[in-house]
Amino acid sequence: MAVSAKQEVSGVLRPFKPVLMQEYGAEDTQLEAARKEMHRINTEMGLYK
């Protein structure tokens, strides 16, 4: 099964979440907002089909 570009972007962020939260104090809500913003920008740029 092929992975969509949107799934790939989410997958790239996933392994960094624990480090960003534990080492840098990022909150899950902040990381979720950043993920949504990445998707918005990628959609706007026509990177998703």
N, C-alpha and C positions, 0 to 999 in steps of 0.2 A: 504494500500500500504506500503510495507516494505521500509525502508530507507537504502540506501547503506552505507557501512563504509565510503566511500569518502564524502557522503553528511553529515554524522554524524560528521566527523572531521570539516567540514566547519561550521556546525551548532554550534559546541562547541565554536568556535572563535567569532561568530557573536555577542553574548551579551556583550563581552568584548571590542569590537571595540570602542564604544563611550568613555568608561573610559580610554582606552589606548591612544586615541587621545586627549581627553580634559585634563586629569590629568597628562599624561606623555609625551605629545607632539609627539606621534607617528603619522606618516603620513599614509594615506590610501595606498600609494604605498608600504611602508614598511610592512604593515600588509598583503597586498596581496602577496608580495614576501615571507613572512613567511608562509602563507597558502600554497602556491605552493611548498615550500620546505618541509613542513610536508607531503604533498601528494607524493612528490618524494621519500622521505625516506620510507614512508609506502609502496609504490609500490615496491621499492627496497627490502624491507624486506618481501615481499610477503603477506602483510596484506590485499590487495585488490584482489578480484577475477575477 
